[in-house]
């Protein structure tokens, strides 16, 4: 484990510190059991819930004013409280296993068959009932389910940091046996939250079968287990506990919505177990549509900025309120200029990248605190921080493009890959940043510093220097957001075999050479002026094509120039073909721009589009469409030939697609 990772793990300024719970008096437990029995629960269920309550007096008071939760077919009566984790087990017939269940009708052996679904107890009591062949069947199923859920939905690290945040839906369930004389046992199961409670048991080292068949029948053992943790905290104090012990104490209790009543709809006549199943379906099978990763990263971005701008008892704020608004993109260009911020988007990008991704472990902790405030993820990965930084960077771009997904999506993906450049994490928080407030450093000085680092061999088979990294970050912004992207995919199909380098690899190769540094400088200079990105030689002079035109920077050009071969010299093979393909894609891009320009011609000054109102001469349209159709068929032939060749070779490669349909 690295020193940085160790520092993050031992960060004592984060994580939830539970209130100092005390073991409840037995008289309070008995009073709650009596109150629950009075609401219609049977004696065993009432006692199980009362023993599980962390604060039985509080739960008893809430019984006089329960919450109502509508589900399909009826209304659940809910009390929100905290329960001891040693009193709750996962749903033994967890719906999450539906996809892998072994059914008797299909020939499954008895040892592999599923447990029956719980049913309602007679009457209107909010309890479930399950009949299993033998106690061993249920014990094995509970332990197996825990191990599987912990593996498939690992939440232990998150819960160790913040405890369980969302309440579990807890229901009493009586277990009876077909082939054993054992007395029925009443368990508290999670109608929703089996993954969370399994993670809790994993942290505490509990076997669910032990809870079900040992502790459930002996209240003294549960109280003894709880009390040893309460005494440890009382004796040593919270700050003296190890990180692992703090995580266990956070998992000692769980928030719960305990079902204490059920009223079916008069016409539906739905039984209690059906209502519980409907609730599970609404939560997991028919949940609301997810926001999506981009929206999630937007929300995390605001949370991270809040964390960076908020001072703590031991650390000052990392950014000012003005910087927070600039990073968030909520101020106008004029307001940003009045605050002294650079008008150039690459400077804002570099500031965000250094703040969110660099600056050492101290800044990383602050960023992680913001992420944890929404996700409770104990140790967010560097990739999480990169995705958040990119979303903040793209806010003005998305607005200017009216959030056009075909434009934004590929650029988001490439920026996310490019800004995983490892050197970014090592950018010092106090390094001079060109264009930043009170920096005084010019773009030319940044270029010269990067040239010096390249001359010293930095980046050649190793890490880029600080100036090279800053210039790479800034040039990448323009190379990715340009109309014709100069840094696109990481290769596909035959191109992948020719150049399998990632965006990070291309950037490092580019900035490790003198010509690449000069090119990156020219990219930033042209980007700030709103000009096309053009190729330059080692002296910064523009390079011309055979037709005498300036060569526009493309992904193919960048990759081949900084791969040991000059694309301008290639006349045969894939390098030459990729150069011609770059011309094809540029022509398509120019055609689309020409179409837009034609549509913008008004009927009269201030009027609507002439062609949208009047149309255009059909013979001229047909002739142009014939040319486009022939081009489209030729492109399709190339794609078919590619697939035929690589399917025969068993490589199953993809092909770069030219979307002529958008014309």
N, C-alpha and C positions, 0 to 999 in steps of 0.2 A: 504494500500500500504506500502511495506517495505521501510526502509530508503535507501536501495541500489537502489530500483526502483525509488524512488524520486530523488536520486542523478543523476541517468541516465537521467531522464526526464529533469532535470534542467542543464544539461551539456551545458555550454555556449560556449564551444570550438568547437562545431560541427554544422552542418547544413549550408545550403546555405544562404548567405546574398545577396539579389538582388541589382542590381544597383539602384540608386535613380531616378526612373522614374519621368517624369513631364507630366502634361496634355498637349496634343498636341494643337497647335493653330488651330482654325477653318479654317483658310486659307490653312494650310497644308492638312487638311482633305479634303477640296474641291478640291485641286489640285490632290490628289490621286484619288478621285472619277472620275475626268475628265480623268485621265490617264487610269483607269480601263475601263471606258466607251469606250475609244478609242481602247481598245483591243477586243471589241466585247461583253462585258457584258452589260446586260440591266441596266437601270438607277437605279432601286431599288437595284439590287445586288451590283453594284458599290458603292452606298452610304453605304450599310450595311458593306461592307468590309472596306471602308475608315474609318467609325466611329469606327470599331473594332480594327484598327491598333494602336499599342502602339507608334510606330515611323513611321508615314506616309511618311515622307521624305525619310527614308531609304527604305521602301517598294517600293516607286515610282522609286527610282534609280534601284532597282533590277528588275523592269519590263523590263528594256532594255536588260537584260541578264538572262533570266529565266532558271531554271533547267529542264531537260527533264527526265521524268520517263516512261520507257516502261512498258506497261501492255498488257495483252492479247487483241489484237484487235486494239491497237493504242498507242499513246504517250500523256501523260499528261504534261502540262506545269505548273511548280511549282515555287512558290516564298516562301522561308523560312523567317519567320518573327515572331514577338510576337503579340498576340492579347489579348485584355482585356477579362477576363473570363466571365464578365457580358454580353458578346456579342455572346457567342457560346452555343449551346445546343446539347444534344446527338441526334443521328439519331432516329427519331420518329418511324421508322419501323426497329428497331435494329435487325439484323440477329441473335443475341444471344438468342432471344426468340423463335426461330424456334421450339425448342423442346417442348414448352408448348403452342403453338398457338392454338386458338379455331377457327375452320372453320365453316362458315355458312352451308356448305353442310352436316356437321355432326350434325346440330341442335343447334349450339351455339346461344345464345341470342344476340341481337344487341349490348348490352352493352359490351359483351365480345369479339366481333369479331375483327379481326386484321385490322390494317390500310392497305390501298393499298400500293404497292411498288411505290416509286418515279419513274418518267419517265423523259426523256429528254425534254427540251423545244424545240420548233421548231428551225431549223437552227443548227449551230455548236457552239453555246454559251455553255460554261462549267457550266451549271446550271441544277438543277433538278426541277421537278414540281410534286406536290402531291395534290390530290383532296380528301378532307375529308368531311363527312356529315355536321359537325358543329364545330365552334371553341372550344366548350367544349370537343369534342371528342379528339382533339389534345392536349388540355391542360391537360386533365386527363391522357392521354397516356404518355406525357412527364414527369409528376410528378411520375406516377407509375413506369416508366422505371428507373428513377433516384433512387428511393427507392430500387428497386430490384437489380440494378447493385451495389449499395453501399453495400448491404447485401451479394451478391454472390461473388463480387470481391473487398474486402475491401482494398482500397489503400490510405485512408485518412491519416493514420499515416505516411506512406512513403512520401506522397506529402507534408505533414506538415514539414517534415525534409529537403527535398531537392527540393521541387517544382516538377512540371512535367518535367521529363527528356527527354522522347522521344516525338517528335512532333506529334500533332494531324493532321490528314488529313482532311482539312476543305473545304466544298463545299457550295456555295449558293443554297438555295432551296426556291422556291415560293410556298406558301400554298394558295389554293383556296377552296371555300366551295360550297357544293351542296344545302344546305337548310338554308342558312343565307345570308343576304345582305351585310355582312362585306366585306370591301375591302381586296384584297389579301395582304398577309404579306410575306416579304422575310426574311428568317432565315439563319443563318450560322450554318450548322450541321456538325457533325463529321462522315465522312465516315469510319474513323478508330480512335478510342480513346474515345468511349462513356463511358467506365468505368473510364477513367482518368478524363474526364470533369465532370462526375457525382460526383466523389470524391471531386473535386474542389468545386462544388456547395454545397456539404455537409459541407465542411469546412467553407465556407463563409455564409452558411445559406440561399442560393438562392433557390427559387422555379423556375424550368425551365419554367413553365407556365407564371410566372411574366416576365421573360426575353422575352418570345415569344410575349406576348400580351400587355405588358405595356412599357417596356424599348425599345423594338424594334421599337416602333412608336414615341418615345420621346427621342431624343438624349440627352436632358438636364438631364434626370434622370440617364442615364448611366454615364455621365460626373460627376454628383453630387456624385454618389456612388463611383466612382473611386477616386475623389478628396478628399473625407473624409479620405481615407486610406493614400493617398499621404501626406496630411497635418498632419496626426497623426505621420507619420515617421519623417517628417520635424521638427515638433514641439518637439517631445520627444527624437528623436534619436533612432537608432536601438537597442542599448544595453538596453535602458530603457523599451522597449516593453516586455510584458509577453511572455512566450513560445507560448501560444495560439495565441496571436496577431502576433507574428513572423510567425507562420504557415499560418495564413490568408494572410499576405502580400506576402508570397512566392507563394500563390495560386492566387494572384490577376491577374497575367498574365500567359499565356500558350504559349509554343513554337508551331508553326503551320507550316504545309506545305499547303499553300493556292493554290488551283487549279484555275489558271487564263486562261487556254486554253486547248484545246484538238484537236488532229489531228488523225482521224481514219486511220488505214491501208487502202491503196487504194483498195485492193482486199476484205478485210473483211467487210467493210462498217458498222462497229460496232457503235452503238449510244452511247452517253456519259454515260447514266445511266447503260448500260451494262458494259462499261469499268470500272466504279466505282465498280460495283458488282464483276467484275473479280479481282479487286485489293483487295477487302475485302476477297474474297475466297483465294487468294494467301497468305494473311496475317494470316488468322484464320482457314481456312479449309484445305489448302494444305501448311502449313508452313514447314520450314526445320525441320528435325528430331531433337528433343531436345538433348542436350548434355548428359543429365542424371545427377542424383544427385551426383555421385562420381566425375565426371568431374567438376561440379559446385563447389563442396567442395574443389577440388584441386585449382581452380582459386581463390576462396575465401581465401584459406590458404596462397597463395602468397601475396594477398592483405593485409591480417592480418599481415604477417611478415613485409611487407613494412611499415605498420602503426606503429608496435612496434619498428622498427629500426630507425624511422624518428623522430628527436627531434622537438618539437614545441616551440613557443615563451615562453610558461610558464612551459613546462615539458621536462625533458631530455629524450633521447631514452630509451626504456625499455630493449632492447637487443642490443648487439654489432653487427657490420657487420659480424663478424666471427660466432656468435651464429645464426644469420639469415641464413647463408649458411649451417650450421650444421643442424638446424631445417628443412631447405628446402630439405636436402638430396643431395645437389649438389656438395659436396666435397667427396673425397675418404676416406677410413678408415685411410690411412697413413696421409693424409692431416689433418684429424680430430685429430689424435694423435699428430701431430706436433704443432697443436694449443692448445694442452693440454686437449682436450675433452676425456671423457671416451670411451673406446672401446665397452662398453656394451650397447645393444639396450634398456634395461630396464631403464638405467640412462637417455638416450636421451628421452625416453618416459616420464619419470617423470618430466624432465625439460620442455618438451612441455606442459604436462598437467598442471603443476603449472603456467607456463607463460600464456597460453591461457585461462585456466579455473579458476585459483586461483588469488591471488595477490590483492584482494579487488576491489573496484569500479573504482579506477584509471586505473588499467590494463584493466578491463572490458570495460571501455570507449574507450580505444585505440583499443581493439579488435573489438568493435562495429563500430568504424570509418572505419576500413578496410573492414568489411562486407558491410557497407553502401556505400562504394565507388563503389561497383558492383551492389548492389541491392536496394539502397535507402531505406532499411528497417529501420525505425526510432528506434525501440527498438527490436533488435534481441534477441531471446530467448536463455536461457542457452543451450538448445538442439542444436541450431544452432552452438554454439561455440564448443560443444562436437563433433559434426560431422566433423567440420573442423580440430580439434586437432587429431582425429582418422585418418583422411586422411593423415595428415602430418606424423603421426607415422608409417603408413603402407607403405610409399613410398619405403623404402629399402626392406620390405617384398615382395611387389609386384614385384619389380625388380628381387629379388633372385628367385622368383617363376615364372618369365616370365609372370607376371600378370595373372596367372591361375585363372579364375573366380570361378570354383568350390571350390578352396582353399580359395580365398580371401573373397568372399561374406559372408559366414557365420561368419567368423572371424571379418569382419568389423561390422556386425550387433551386435555381442556379445560385442565387445569393446565399441561400441556406447552405449549399455545398461549399461555396467559395469561402465563406466566413468561418468555416471550421478549420481554417488555416491555423495550425497549432501555435505559431508565433504570436497570434493575436492575444492569446491568454497571457503572454509575458510582457505585453505593453505596459510600461510603468505608468502609474496614475499621475505622476508629476512631470512626465516628459513633455517637452515643448511640442505643441501640435500646431502645424501650419494653419493659419486662419482662425485659430481659437482666440478667445478674449485674452488680451495682454500678452499674446505670444510674440508678436513682432517678427516671426519667421516667415519668409516669403516662399512661394512655390519653387522658385529657382534654387533657394538654399536647401529646400527639401530634396530636390533633384540632385544637387551636388553631393549632399550627404549620402544619398542612396548610391550614387556612382562610386563614392569612396568605399562604401561597404562592399559593393560588387567587385571593385578592384582588389580588395583584401581577401576575396574568395568566399565571402558570406553568401549562403544560398546555394553554392555549387556542391551538391550532394549533402548539404546540411541545412541549418536554420538561416532564415533571412535576418538581417539586422533590423533595428528599430525603424530607421528611415525607409528602408526597402519595404517593410511591412505596412507602414503608414501609406506610402505611395501605392502599394498594391491594393489596399482597402479603397482608396479614393478612385483609382483607375477602374477597379472592378465595378464600382457603382455605375459609371458611365458606359462601360463595355457591356453591362448586362441590361441596362435600361434603354440603350440605343434602339432606334427603329430596327436596324439590321444588327442583331446581337453579335458582338464580337467575342462573346464568351457564352456558349450555349450549353449543349448537352455534353455528356462525357463519352460520346461516340456510341453508335449502335450499328448492328449488322456488320458488314465488312469493315466499316470504319473502326469498329471497336478492336478488331484484330490488328489494324494498322497503328492505332494510337489509343491505348487503353488508359491513359492518364486521367486522373480526376481533375476537376477545376483547380483544386489545391496544387496538384502537381504541375499543371500548366503555369499557374501564377508564379510558383517558386522558380521554375525554369526561366520564365520571362524576366523576372526581377533580379536574377543572378547574373545577367549579362548586361553589358553596357548598352547595347542596342535596345534591350527590353526596358531598361530604366528610362532611356530617352523616349521610347514609345509610350510608356505609361505617363510620363510628364506631358507629352503632347496630347494624349487622350484626355487628361484632366483639363488642360488648357482649352482644348476644343470643346469639351463638354460644358465648361463654364460659359463659353461664348455662344453655346447653342449651335455649334457647327458640326458637320459630319465628322466621324472619326476616320482618319486617313492614315495609311502606312507611312512611316518615315524610316530613313536609313540611320546608320550609326552617328551621323552628323546632324540628324534632325531634319534633313531635307526630304520633301515629299517624294514618294516613289510613284512613277507613272506606269501604266499598262502599255501593252503593245499598240493600243489604239491612241496613246497619248493622253489618256485621262488619268486623274489621280486615283490610286488604288484604295478603295474603301476597306476598312478593317473588318474582317469576318472571323468567325470561329475557326474555319479551316486555315485561314491565313495565319492566325496567331499560333495555332497548334503546330503547323509545319515550319514556321519561321523559327520557333524555339524548340525544335526537335532535331536540329542538326542539318536541316535541308531547307534551302530557300524555295519557297513556292514559286517565285518568279522564274526560276530556272527549270522547273519541271515541265516537260513537254509530252511525256508519256506516262502511262500507269495511273494509279489511284491519286497521287498528288496532283497531277495535271487535271484529272477528272474532277477532283474536289474544287479546284480553282474555277473550272468552268461552271460547276454546280453553284458556286457562290455567285457567279454572274447571273445564272438563271434565277436564283431566289431574289437577287437584287432587282432584276427586271420585273418579277412578279410584284415585289413591294412597290416599285415605281408605278406599275400599272394601277395598283389599288389606290395609290395617292392621286394619280391622274383622274381616275374615276370619281374620287371624292371631290377633286377640284372642279370637275365638270358639273357635278351635282350642285356645287355651291354657286354656280352662275345664276343670278336672279333674273326673273322676267323683266323687272325694272328695279331701280334703286330702292332698296328696302323691301322688295317683294320676295315671293317664294321662288323655289328652284324652277328654272325653265324646263329642264328635261322631265322633272317629276310632274309638271303641269301639262306640257305640250308633247312629251315623248321625243323620239328621234327617228330619222328616216329609216324605215325597215330594211331596205336593201343594204344600207351601210351596216346596220346592226347584224344582219345575217352573214355578211362577209366576214365581219370580225368574229362572230360566233363560230364560223367554220374553222377559222384559224385556231381559236381556242379549243375547239373540239379535237382537232388533229393533235394539238399539243397534249391535251388530256389523255388521248388514247396512247400516245407515245410514252407518256409517263407511266400509264398503267402497264404497258408492255414491259417497261424496264422493271417495274415492281414484280410482275409475274415471273420474269426471267430470274430475278434475284431469288425469289422463293423456290423456284424449281431447282436452282443450283444448290442452295443451302439445305433444302429438304432432302435432296439426294445424298448430301454429305452428312445428314443427321445433325446439323448444327442448330436448326430451328431459330436462326437469327431474325431480328426485326430489321425493317428498312426505314430510313428517314422518309417521312411523307411530306409532300408538298400539297397544301390544301388549296387546290385550284377552285374548289367550290365556293371559297369566300370571295372570289372575283366578282 
